[in-house]
Amino acid sequence: MNEILTQEKSIYIQIREMIENDILRDILLEEERVPSTNELAKLYAINPATAAKGVNLLVDEGILYKKRGIGMFVAKGAKRQITEKRKKNFYEDYVKSLLAEAKSLGISRQELVEMIRQDGDR
Amino acid sequence: MSKLTAKGIVKTYGKKDVLHGVDLELESGKIYGLIGRNGAGKTTLLSILTAQNPATRGTVELDGQPVWENPKVLEHFCFSRELSQTSTSGAAAMKVKEYLEIAATYFEHWDQATADRLIQEFGIEKKKRINKLSKGMVSMVTIVVALASKAEFTFLDEPVAGLDVIARERFYQLLLEEFTQTGRTFVISTHIIEEAADVFEEVIMLDEGQILLKENTQELLERAYHISGHEEEVDAATKELEVHHEEKLGRSKGVAVLLAPGQTLPQGYDVSVQKLSLQKLFVALCGEEHV
């Protein structure tokens, strides 16, 4: 939860990703309370409505759940769910831009595959 | 929930029109940012909304009640003005202590404990005259008044002017603390847009006496992009889009783009697409015709 906000993405998307990262790294554990939107707002000096928007995206996905009057909690199986989601988005998020850059540099698919294979041997 | 509604506000000073027909609706429980160039009419608008200055034409109402000379409404308002450092009369000539005493009697819901705590934290010398303080210290006095007023609708005019970066960050923290605890409505004008952008739930851009836009800050920024690359490619990619602030260097061209709500970026062009910050968007929208 202590990453720094950047200009490149919407703030609430970054809030979502930071909570996800903390879950993946066991900084936030399943069934544990996550910081409240007010706490997030103060920490990052952002509007609480923006923080809430990020948190609510995770609630909609079932990664966090609400306990009335207490706060937001990490759902059981959240870690696995985030991993699966990121795997599914891996092509869009990483491979597509990799292929575009390779194409503009004239790197063939074969060369690309070779690079990946070599990296695996290292 | 309360609503502050301004309709058709015109303000004329002599022959000069400062505001030409401003319509604005502010809901309670939000932090609004008011941004605009020097002379855009920000201070005039704030002073009219808070009934410290009569509009030439138009109305301001809180939940249907006129604001002008209406103590029932005005007890919920605080307009913490920018204080002059150079003036030798009025508030500027007072000692900080005297100014705060007047504020304490004027504001119905004044919280002396908050005022004392902030005075101490900021290290404001209460015995000094306001026009003997540094610019940053003067701003801090206006911040103390705004926060301690506990007014439901609080308006701050350039609260961070002259504050160093650490004091500015502390101000936003204090503001958010107060906001999350009380849900008070804040309207804040500022020229330091970049660092305040994330604090504002909604942003109001005032340009030459007119409201250019009023929108949820995050939703606005989701429509704002910078597109650059080969001129022909950029032109093709942005043909259908609202384009601002073109810049060219040789064959290269960059433009700011504001998508219409629901519109998406065209795909398949060899261009760089970057997100625009609120400050860059403001420059693109308000810095175009005149420098």
Interface residues (C-beta under 8 A of the other chain):
Chain A: L5 Q7 E8 K9 S10 I11 Y12 N38 A41 K42 Y44 A45 I46 N47 P48 A49 T50 K53 S104
Chain B: K30 I31 E169 Y172 Q173 L176 E177 F179 T180 E195 D198 V199 F200 E201 T217 Q218 L221 E222 D270 Q274 K275 S277
